[in-house]
Amino acid sequence: MPEVEIEIGGRTFEVACQEGEEHYLKAAAKMLDEEASVLTAQIGRIPEARMLLMAGLMLADKTAGVQDKLRAMEDRMAEKEAELDQLRNAPAPEPQHIEVPVVPQAVTDAMAEIAARTESLADQIEGGAEKRDP
């Protein structure tokens, strides 16, 4: 079982851990050291047991807050998954029937006739205007 030397609050400790767990122990010790450093900066030098207790409590408080947020997010995710399942299992909506209005052929023919007459009148007016202009 390897022994790892860690530093917390300016004090060195030898701690044993499982093989391959050294990295995790060092990471945990670093977090505890950061909390202890905050305490020593605010309060000054305090007894080792009190420093470790207070730093541990500060980490536990942060952990509890993160766990609360995690639970809330898990609940929210469960709601969204249930909503998604409900949408996936819902029957497909009925197709909508949309009617496109069709212009009757008689109206189209009448409009074409009016357009042709208008063009004819425009040509006659232009032709008359050209005869008057020398």
Chimera marker file (.cmm) of the C-alpha trace (Angstrom):
<marker_set name="trace">
<marker id="1" x="0.000" y="0.000" z="0.000" r="1" g="1" b="0" radius="0.5"/>
<marker id="2" x="1.712" y="3.218" z="-1.133" r="1" g="1" b="0" radius="0.5"/>
<marker id="3" x="2.190" y="6.115" z="1.245" r="1" g="1" b="0" radius="0.5"/>
<marker id="4" x="1.681" y="9.607" z="-0.123" r="1" g="1" b="0" radius="0.5"/>
<marker id="5" x="2.965" y="12.787" z="1.433" r="1" g="1" b="0" radius="0.5"/>
<marker id="6" x="0.411" y="15.577" z="1.286" r="1" g="1" b="0" radius="0.5"/>
<marker id="7" x="0.411" y="19.144" z="2.572" r="1" g="1" b="0" radius="0.5"/>
<marker id="8" x="-2.625" y="20.766" z="4.098" r="1" g="1" b="0" radius="0.5"/>
<marker id="9" x="-2.561" y="24.210" z="5.628" r="1" g="1" b="0" radius="0.5"/>
<marker id="10" x="1.223" y="24.308" z="5.656" r="1" g="1" b="0" radius="0.5"/>
<marker id="11" x="1.451" y="20.990" z="7.503" r="1" g="1" b="0" radius="0.5"/>
<marker id="12" x="2.727" y="17.758" z="5.995" r="1" g="1" b="0" radius="0.5"/>
<marker id="13" x="0.978" y="14.413" z="6.447" r="1" g="1" b="0" radius="0.5"/>
<marker id="14" x="1.818" y="10.861" z="5.342" r="1" g="1" b="0" radius="0.5"/>
<marker id="15" x="-1.273" y="9.018" z="4.160" r="1" g="1" b="0" radius="0.5"/>
<marker id="16" x="-1.615" y="5.451" z="2.875" r="1" g="1" b="0" radius="0.5"/>
<marker id="17" x="-3.877" y="4.670" z="-0.074" r="1" g="1" b="0" radius="0.5"/>
<marker id="18" x="-4.700" y="1.861" z="-2.479" r="1" g="1" b="0" radius="0.5"/>
<marker id="19" x="-2.382" y="1.203" z="-5.410" r="1" g="1" b="0" radius="0.5"/>
<marker id="20" x="-3.311" y="3.502" z="-8.304" r="1" g="1" b="0" radius="0.5"/>
<marker id="21" x="-5.318" y="5.877" z="-6.077" r="1" g="1" b="0" radius="0.5"/>
<marker id="22" x="-2.448" y="8.304" z="-5.440" r="1" g="1" b="0" radius="0.5"/>
<marker id="23" x="-3.715" y="10.828" z="-7.978" r="1" g="1" b="0" radius="0.5"/>
<marker id="24" x="-7.161" y="10.960" z="-6.364" r="1" g="1" b="0" radius="0.5"/>
<marker id="25" x="-5.670" y="11.334" z="-2.897" r="1" g="1" b="0" radius="0.5"/>
<marker id="26" x="-3.471" y="14.206" z="-4.058" r="1" g="1" b="0" radius="0.5"/>
<marker id="27" x="-6.439" y="15.899" z="-5.752" r="1" g="1" b="0" radius="0.5"/>
<marker id="28" x="-8.549" y="15.563" z="-2.582" r="1" g="1" b="0" radius="0.5"/>
<marker id="29" x="-5.675" y="16.853" z="-0.450" r="1" g="1" b="0" radius="0.5"/>
<marker id="30" x="-5.301" y="19.842" z="-2.789" r="1" g="1" b="0" radius="0.5"/>
<marker id="31" x="-8.978" y="20.740" z="-2.318" r="1" g="1" b="0" radius="0.5"/>
<marker id="32" x="-8.645" y="20.405" z="1.460" r="1" g="1" b="0" radius="0.5"/>
<marker id="33" x="-5.461" y="22.497" z="1.380" r="1" g="1" b="0" radius="0.5"/>
<marker id="34" x="-7.242" y="25.251" z="-0.559" r="1" g="1" b="0" radius="0.5"/>
<marker id="35" x="-9.965" y="25.408" z="2.114" r="1" g="1" b="0" radius="0.5"/>
<marker id="36" x="-7.361" y="25.337" z="4.894" r="1" g="1" b="0" radius="0.5"/>
<marker id="37" x="-5.483" y="28.178" z="3.189" r="1" g="1" b="0" radius="0.5"/>
<marker id="38" x="-8.666" y="30.273" z="3.204" r="1" g="1" b="0" radius="0.5"/>
<marker id="39" x="-9.057" y="29.589" z="6.937" r="1" g="1" b="0" radius="0.5"/>
<marker id="40" x="-5.474" y="30.459" z="7.799" r="1" g="1" b="0" radius="0.5"/>
<marker id="41" x="-5.712" y="33.642" z="5.729" r="1" g="1" b="0" radius="0.5"/>
<marker id="42" x="-8.872" y="34.686" z="7.605" r="1" g="1" b="0" radius="0.5"/>
<marker id="43" x="-8.108" y="33.449" z="11.126" r="1" g="1" b="0" radius="0.5"/>
<marker id="44" x="-4.372" y="32.941" z="11.232" r="1" g="1" b="0" radius="0.5"/>
<marker id="45" x="-2.612" y="29.915" z="12.679" r="1" g="1" b="0" radius="0.5"/>
<marker id="46" x="-5.082" y="27.518" z="14.289" r="1" g="1" b="0" radius="0.5"/>
<marker id="47" x="-4.642" y="24.063" z="15.851" r="1" g="1" b="0" radius="0.5"/>
<marker id="48" x="-4.282" y="21.243" z="13.335" r="1" g="1" b="0" radius="0.5"/>
<marker id="49" x="-7.419" y="19.367" z="14.391" r="1" g="1" b="0" radius="0.5"/>
<marker id="50" x="-9.566" y="22.514" z="14.245" r="1" g="1" b="0" radius="0.5"/>
<marker id="51" x="-8.112" y="23.518" z="10.861" r="1" g="1" b="0" radius="0.5"/>
<marker id="52" x="-8.834" y="20.076" z="9.387" r="1" g="1" b="0" radius="0.5"/>
<marker id="53" x="-12.317" y="20.042" z="10.909" r="1" g="1" b="0" radius="0.5"/>
<marker id="54" x="-13.205" y="23.493" z="9.582" r="1" g="1" b="0" radius="0.5"/>
<marker id="55" x="-11.695" y="22.813" z="6.129" r="1" g="1" b="0" radius="0.5"/>
<marker id="56" x="-13.566" y="19.499" z="5.981" r="1" g="1" b="0" radius="0.5"/>
<marker id="57" x="-16.815" y="21.205" z="6.957" r="1" g="1" b="0" radius="0.5"/>
<marker id="58" x="-16.306" y="23.870" z="4.285" r="1" g="1" b="0" radius="0.5"/>
<marker id="59" x="-15.761" y="21.165" z="1.661" r="1" g="1" b="0" radius="0.5"/>
<marker id="60" x="-18.774" y="19.233" z="2.934" r="1" g="1" b="0" radius="0.5"/>
<marker id="61" x="-20.888" y="22.401" z="2.633" r="1" g="1" b="0" radius="0.5"/>
<marker id="62" x="-19.771" y="22.885" z="-0.964" r="1" g="1" b="0" radius="0.5"/>
<marker id="63" x="-20.393" y="19.217" z="-1.688" r="1" g="1" b="0" radius="0.5"/>
<marker id="64" x="-23.905" y="19.409" z="-0.211" r="1" g="1" b="0" radius="0.5"/>
<marker id="65" x="-24.663" y="22.413" z="-2.435" r="1" g="1" b="0" radius="0.5"/>
<marker id="66" x="-23.418" y="20.574" z="-5.504" r="1" g="1" b="0" radius="0.5"/>
<marker id="67" x="-25.451" y="17.493" z="-4.565" r="1" g="1" b="0" radius="0.5"/>
<marker id="68" x="-28.587" y="19.633" z="-4.219" r="1" g="1" b="0" radius="0.5"/>
<marker id="69" x="-27.979" y="21.120" z="-7.662" r="1" g="1" b="0" radius="0.5"/>
<marker id="70" x="-27.291" y="17.662" z="-9.066" r="1" g="1" b="0" radius="0.5"/>
<marker id="71" x="-30.545" y="16.304" z="-7.628" r="1" g="1" b="0" radius="0.5"/>
<marker id="72" x="-32.471" y="19.252" z="-9.047" r="1" g="1" b="0" radius="0.5"/>
<marker id="73" x="-30.885" y="18.737" z="-12.472" r="1" g="1" b="0" radius="0.5"/>
<marker id="74" x="-31.571" y="14.990" z="-12.339" r="1" g="1" b="0" radius="0.5"/>
<marker id="75" x="-35.229" y="15.719" z="-11.502" r="1" g="1" b="0" radius="0.5"/>
<marker id="76" x="-35.413" y="18.212" z="-14.350" r="1" g="1" b="0" radius="0.5"/>
<marker id="77" x="-33.784" y="15.742" z="-16.720" r="1" g="1" b="0" radius="0.5"/>
<marker id="78" x="-36.266" y="13.031" z="-15.677" r="1" g="1" b="0" radius="0.5"/>
<marker id="79" x="-39.142" y="15.433" z="-16.402" r="1" g="1" b="0" radius="0.5"/>
<marker id="80" x="-37.707" y="16.257" z="-19.831" r="1" g="1" b="0" radius="0.5"/>
<marker id="81" x="-37.152" y="12.566" z="-20.616" r="1" g="1" b="0" radius="0.5"/>
<marker id="82" x="-40.757" y="11.805" z="-19.626" r="1" g="1" b="0" radius="0.5"/>
<marker id="83" x="-41.939" y="14.676" z="-21.837" r="1" g="1" b="0" radius="0.5"/>
<marker id="84" x="-39.793" y="13.401" z="-24.691" r="1" g="1" b="0" radius="0.5"/>
<marker id="85" x="-41.145" y="9.866" z="-24.279" r="1" g="1" b="0" radius="0.5"/>
<marker id="86" x="-44.674" y="11.249" z="-24.263" r="1" g="1" b="0" radius="0.5"/>
<marker id="87" x="-44.011" y="13.148" z="-27.498" r="1" g="1" b="0" radius="0.5"/>
<marker id="88" x="-42.397" y="10.121" z="-29.121" r="1" g="1" b="0" radius="0.5"/>
<marker id="89" x="-45.304" y="7.870" z="-28.163" r="1" g="1" b="0" radius="0.5"/>
<marker id="90" x="-48.016" y="10.359" z="-29.106" r="1" g="1" b="0" radius="0.5"/>
<marker id="91" x="-50.005" y="9.532" z="-32.222" r="1" g="1" b="0" radius="0.5"/>
<marker id="92" x="-49.063" y="11.405" z="-35.335" r="1" g="1" b="0" radius="0.5"/>
<marker id="93" x="-51.224" y="14.461" z="-35.925" r="1" g="1" b="0" radius="0.5"/>
<marker id="94" x="-53.994" y="14.179" z="-38.474" r="1" g="1" b="0" radius="0.5"/>
<marker id="95" x="-52.958" y="15.553" z="-41.853" r="1" g="1" b="0" radius="0.5"/>
<marker id="96" x="-54.502" y="18.895" z="-42.614" r="1" g="1" b="0" radius="0.5"/>
<marker id="97" x="-56.608" y="19.312" z="-45.724" r="1" g="1" b="0" radius="0.5"/>
<marker id="98" x="-55.690" y="22.547" z="-47.461" r="1" g="1" b="0" radius="0.5"/>
<marker id="99" x="-57.636" y="23.758" z="-50.446" r="1" g="1" b="0" radius="0.5"/>
<marker id="100" x="-55.968" y="26.008" z="-52.950" r="1" g="1" b="0" radius="0.5"/>
<marker id="101" x="-58.433" y="28.285" z="-54.726" r="1" g="1" b="0" radius="0.5"/>
<marker id="102" x="-58.555" y="27.768" z="-58.477" r="1" g="1" b="0" radius="0.5"/>
<marker id="103" x="-59.409" y="30.642" z="-60.767" r="1" g="1" b="0" radius="0.5"/>
<marker id="104" x="-62.174" y="29.513" z="-63.141" r="1" g="1" b="0" radius="0.5"/>
<marker id="105" x="-61.153" y="29.248" z="-66.785" r="1" g="1" b="0" radius="0.5"/>
<marker id="106" x="-63.813" y="31.796" z="-67.819" r="1" g="1" b="0" radius="0.5"/>
<marker id="107" x="-62.236" y="34.423" z="-65.566" r="1" g="1" b="0" radius="0.5"/>
<marker id="108" x="-58.759" y="33.628" z="-66.908" r="1" g="1" b="0" radius="0.5"/>
<marker id="109" x="-60.043" y="33.931" z="-70.482" r="1" g="1" b="0" radius="0.5"/>
<marker id="110" x="-61.791" y="37.230" z="-69.700" r="1" g="1" b="0" radius="0.5"/>
<marker id="111" x="-58.618" y="38.653" z="-68.138" r="1" g="1" b="0" radius="0.5"/>
<marker id="112" x="-56.575" y="37.562" z="-71.175" r="1" g="1" b="0" radius="0.5"/>
<marker id="113" x="-59.101" y="39.268" z="-73.470" r="1" g="1" b="0" radius="0.5"/>
<marker id="114" x="-58.943" y="42.472" z="-71.394" r="1" g="1" b="0" radius="0.5"/>
<marker id="115" x="-55.135" y="42.390" z="-71.500" r="1" g="1" b="0" radius="0.5"/>
<marker id="116" x="-55.157" y="41.931" z="-75.270" r="1" g="1" b="0" radius="0.5"/>
<marker id="117" x="-57.588" y="44.845" z="-75.745" r="1" g="1" b="0" radius="0.5"/>
<marker id="118" x="-55.486" y="47.033" z="-73.433" r="1" g="1" b="0" radius="0.5"/>
<marker id="119" x="-52.340" y="46.262" z="-75.436" r="1" g="1" b="0" radius="0.5"/>
<marker id="120" x="-54.204" y="46.996" z="-78.683" r="1" g="1" b="0" radius="0.5"/>
<marker id="121" x="-55.404" y="50.344" z="-77.349" r="1" g="1" b="0" radius="0.5"/>
<marker id="122" x="-51.898" y="51.162" z="-76.145" r="1" g="1" b="0" radius="0.5"/>
<marker id="123" x="-50.511" y="50.364" z="-79.615" r="1" g="1" b="0" radius="0.5"/>
<marker id="124" x="-53.174" y="52.579" z="-81.262" r="1" g="1" b="0" radius="0.5"/>
<marker id="125" x="-52.393" y="55.451" z="-78.886" r="1" g="1" b="0" radius="0.5"/>
<marker id="126" x="-48.649" y="55.123" z="-79.512" r="1" g="1" b="0" radius="0.5"/>
<marker id="127" x="-49.243" y="54.934" z="-83.272" r="1" g="1" b="0" radius="0.5"/>
<marker id="128" x="-51.415" y="58.055" z="-83.183" r="1" g="1" b="0" radius="0.5"/>
<marker id="129" x="-48.854" y="59.930" z="-81.119" r="1" g="1" b="0" radius="0.5"/>
<marker id="130" x="-46.129" y="59.090" z="-83.648" r="1" g="1" b="0" radius="0.5"/>
<marker id="131" x="-48.191" y="60.437" z="-86.553" r="1" g="1" b="0" radius="0.5"/>
<marker id="132" x="-48.690" y="63.770" z="-84.787" r="1" g="1" b="0" radius="0.5"/>
<marker id="133" x="-45.000" y="64.235" z="-83.916" r="1" g="1" b="0" radius="0.5"/>
<marker id="134" x="-43.159" y="65.366" z="-87.113" r="1" g="1" b="0" radius="0.5"/>
<link id1="1" id2="2" r="1" g="1" b="0" radius="0.2"/>
<link id1="2" id2="3" r="1" g="1" b="0" radius="0.2"/>
<link id1="3" id2="4" r="1" g="1" b="0" radius="0.2"/>
<link id1="4" id2="5" r="1" g="1" b="0" radius="0.2"/>
<link id1="5" id2="6" r="1" g="1" b="0" radius="0.2"/>
<link id1="6" id2="7" r="1" g="1" b="0" radius="0.2"/>
<link id1="7" id2="8" r="1" g="1" b="0" radius="0.2"/>
<link id1="8" id2="9" r="1" g="1" b="0" radius="0.2"/>
<link id1="9" id2="10" r="1" g="1" b="0" radius="0.2"/>
<link id1="10" id2="11" r="1" g="1" b="0" radius="0.2"/>
<link id1="11" id2="12" r="1" g="1" b="0" radius="0.2"/>
<link id1="12" id2="13" r="1" g="1" b="0" radius="0.2"/>
<link id1="13" id2="14" r="1" g="1" b="0" radius="0.2"/>
<link id1="14" id2="15" r="1" g="1" b="0" radius="0.2"/>
<link id1="15" id2="16" r="1" g="1" b="0" radius="0.2"/>
<link id1="16" id2="17" r="1" g="1" b="0" radius="0.2"/>
<link id1="17" id2="18" r="1" g="1" b="0" radius="0.2"/>
<link id1="18" id2="19" r="1" g="1" b="0" radius="0.2"/>
<link id1="19" id2="20" r="1" g="1" b="0" radius="0.2"/>
<link id1="20" id2="21" r="1" g="1" b="0" radius="0.2"/>
<link id1="21" id2="22" r="1" g="1" b="0" radius="0.2"/>
<link id1="22" id2="23" r="1" g="1" b="0" radius="0.2"/>
<link id1="23" id2="24" r="1" g="1" b="0" radius="0.2"/>
<link id1="24" id2="25" r="1" g="1" b="0" radius="0.2"/>
<link id1="25" id2="26" r="1" g="1" b="0" radius="0.2"/>
<link id1="26" id2="27" r="1" g="1" b="0" radius="0.2"/>
<link id1="27" id2="28" r="1" g="1" b="0" radius="0.2"/>
<link id1="28" id2="29" r="1" g="1" b="0" radius="0.2"/>
<link id1="29" id2="30" r="1" g="1" b="0" radius="0.2"/>
<link id1="30" id2="31" r="1" g="1" b="0" radius="0.2"/>
<link id1="31" id2="32" r="1" g="1" b="0" radius="0.2"/>
<link id1="32" id2="33" r="1" g="1" b="0" radius="0.2"/>
<link id1="33" id2="34" r="1" g="1" b="0" radius="0.2"/>
<link id1="34" id2="35" r="1" g="1" b="0" radius="0.2"/>
<link id1="35" id2="36" r="1" g="1" b="0" radius="0.2"/>
<link id1="36" id2="37" r="1" g="1" b="0" radius="0.2"/>
<link id1="37" id2="38" r="1" g="1" b="0" radius="0.2"/>
<link id1="38" id2="39" r="1" g="1" b="0" radius="0.2"/>
<link id1="39" id2="40" r="1" g="1" b="0" radius="0.2"/>
<link id1="40" id2="41" r="1" g="1" b="0" radius="0.2"/>
<link id1="41" id2="42" r="1" g="1" b="0" radius="0.2"/>
<link id1="42" id2="43" r="1" g="1" b="0" radius="0.2"/>
<link id1="43" id2="44" r="1" g="1" b="0" radius="0.2"/>
<link id1="44" id2="45" r="1" g="1" b="0" radius="0.2"/>
<link id1="45" id2="46" r="1" g="1" b="0" radius="0.2"/>
<link id1="46" id2="47" r="1" g="1" b="0" radius="0.2"/>
<link id1="47" id2="48" r="1" g="1" b="0" radius="0.2"/>
<link id1="48" id2="49" r="1" g="1" b="0" radius="0.2"/>
<link id1="49" id2="50" r="1" g="1" b="0" radius="0.2"/>
<link id1="50" id2="51" r="1" g="1" b="0" radius="0.2"/>
<link id1="51" id2="52" r="1" g="1" b="0" radius="0.2"/>
<link id1="52" id2="53" r="1" g="1" b="0" radius="0.2"/>
<link id1="53" id2="54" r="1" g="1" b="0" radius="0.2"/>
<link id1="54" id2="55" r="1" g="1" b="0" radius="0.2"/>
<link id1="55" id2="56" r="1" g="1" b="0" radius="0.2"/>
<link id1="56" id2="57" r="1" g="1" b="0" radius="0.2"/>
<link id1="57" id2="58" r="1" g="1" b="0" radius="0.2"/>
<link id1="58" id2="59" r="1" g="1" b="0" radius="0.2"/>
<link id1="59" id2="60" r="1" g="1" b="0" radius="0.2"/>
<link id1="60" id2="61" r="1" g="1" b="0" radius="0.2"/>
<link id1="61" id2="62" r="1" g="1" b="0" radius="0.2"/>
<link id1="62" id2="63" r="1" g="1" b="0" radius="0.2"/>
<link id1="63" id2="64" r="1" g="1" b="0" radius="0.2"/>
<link id1="64" id2="65" r="1" g="1" b="0" radius="0.2"/>
<link id1="65" id2="66" r="1" g="1" b="0" radius="0.2"/>
<link id1="66" id2="67" r="1" g="1" b="0" radius="0.2"/>
<link id1="67" id2="68" r="1" g="1" b="0" radius="0.2"/>
<link id1="68" id2="69" r="1" g="1" b="0" radius="0.2"/>
<link id1="69" id2="70" r="1" g="1" b="0" radius="0.2"/>
<link id1="70" id2="71" r="1" g="1" b="0" radius="0.2"/>
<link id1="71" id2="72" r="1" g="1" b="0" radius="0.2"/>
<link id1="72" id2="73" r="1" g="1" b="0" radius="0.2"/>
<link id1="73" id2="74" r="1" g="1" b="0" radius="0.2"/>
<link id1="74" id2="75" r="1" g="1" b="0" radius="0.2"/>
<link id1="75" id2="76" r="1" g="1" b="0" radius="0.2"/>
<link id1="76" id2="77" r="1" g="1" b="0" radius="0.2"/>
<link id1="77" id2="78" r="1" g="1" b="0" radius="0.2"/>
<link id1="78" id2="79" r="1" g="1" b="0" radius="0.2"/>
<link id1="79" id2="80" r="1" g="1" b="0" radius="0.2"/>
<link id1="80" id2="81" r="1" g="1" b="0" radius="0.2"/>
<link id1="81" id2="82" r="1" g="1" b="0" radius="0.2"/>
<link id1="82" id2="83" r="1" g="1" b="0" radius="0.2"/>
<link id1="83" id2="84" r="1" g="1" b="0" radius="0.2"/>
<link id1="84" id2="85" r="1" g="1" b="0" radius="0.2"/>
<link id1="85" id2="86" r="1" g="1" b="0" radius="0.2"/>
<link id1="86" id2="87" r="1" g="1" b="0" radius="0.2"/>
<link id1="87" id2="88" r="1" g="1" b="0" radius="0.2"/>
<link id1="88" id2="89" r="1" g="1" b="0" radius="0.2"/>
<link id1="89" id2="90" r="1" g="1" b="0" radius="0.2"/>
<link id1="90" id2="91" r="1" g="1" b="0" radius="0.2"/>
<link id1="91" id2="92" r="1" g="1" b="0" radius="0.2"/>
<link id1="92" id2="93" r="1" g="1" b="0" radius="0.2"/>
<link id1="93" id2="94" r="1" g="1" b="0" radius="0.2"/>
<link id1="94" id2="95" r="1" g="1" b="0" radius="0.2"/>
<link id1="95" id2="96" r="1" g="1" b="0" radius="0.2"/>
<link id1="96" id2="97" r="1" g="1" b="0" radius="0.2"/>
<link id1="97" id2="98" r="1" g="1" b="0" radius="0.2"/>
<link id1="98" id2="99" r="1" g="1" b="0" radius="0.2"/>
<link id1="99" id2="100" r="1" g="1" b="0" radius="0.2"/>
<link id1="100" id2="101" r="1" g="1" b="0" radius="0.2"/>
<link id1="101" id2="102" r="1" g="1" b="0" radius="0.2"/>
<link id1="102" id2="103" r="1" g="1" b="0" radius="0.2"/>
<link id1="103" id2="104" r="1" g="1" b="0" radius="0.2"/>
<link id1="104" id2="105" r="1" g="1" b="0" radius="0.2"/>
<link id1="105" id2="106" r="1" g="1" b="0" radius="0.2"/>
<link id1="106" id2="107" r="1" g="1" b="0" radius="0.2"/>
<link id1="107" id2="108" r="1" g="1" b="0" radius="0.2"/>
<link id1="108" id2="109" r="1" g="1" b="0" radius="0.2"/>
<link id1="109" id2="110" r="1" g="1" b="0" radius="0.2"/>
<link id1="110" id2="111" r="1" g="1" b="0" radius="0.2"/>
<link id1="111" id2="112" r="1" g="1" b="0" radius="0.2"/>
<link id1="112" id2="113" r="1" g="1" b="0" radius="0.2"/>
<link id1="113" id2="114" r="1" g="1" b="0" radius="0.2"/>
<link id1="114" id2="115" r="1" g="1" b="0" radius="0.2"/>
<link id1="115" id2="116" r="1" g="1" b="0" radius="0.2"/>
<link id1="116" id2="117" r="1" g="1" b="0" radius="0.2"/>
<link id1="117" id2="118" r="1" g="1" b="0" radius="0.2"/>
<link id1="118" id2="119" r="1" g="1" b="0" radius="0.2"/>
<link id1="119" id2="120" r="1" g="1" b="0" radius="0.2"/>
<link id1="120" id2="121" r="1" g="1" b="0" radius="0.2"/>
<link id1="121" id2="122" r="1" g="1" b="0" radius="0.2"/>
<link id1="122" id2="123" r="1" g="1" b="0" radius="0.2"/>
<link id1="123" id2="124" r="1" g="1" b="0" radius="0.2"/>
<link id1="124" id2="125" r="1" g="1" b="0" radius="0.2"/>
<link id1="125" id2="126" r="1" g="1" b="0" radius="0.2"/>
<link id1="126" id2="127" r="1" g="1" b="0" radius="0.2"/>
<link id1="127" id2="128" r="1" g="1" b="0" radius="0.2"/>
<link id1="128" id2="129" r="1" g="1" b="0" radius="0.2"/>
<link id1="129" id2="130" r="1" g="1" b="0" radius="0.2"/>
<link id1="130" id2="131" r="1" g="1" b="0" radius="0.2"/>
<link id1="131" id2="132" r="1" g="1" b="0" radius="0.2"/>
<link id1="132" id2="133" r="1" g="1" b="0" radius="0.2"/>
<link id1="133" id2="134" r="1" g="1" b="0" radius="0.2"/>
</marker_set>
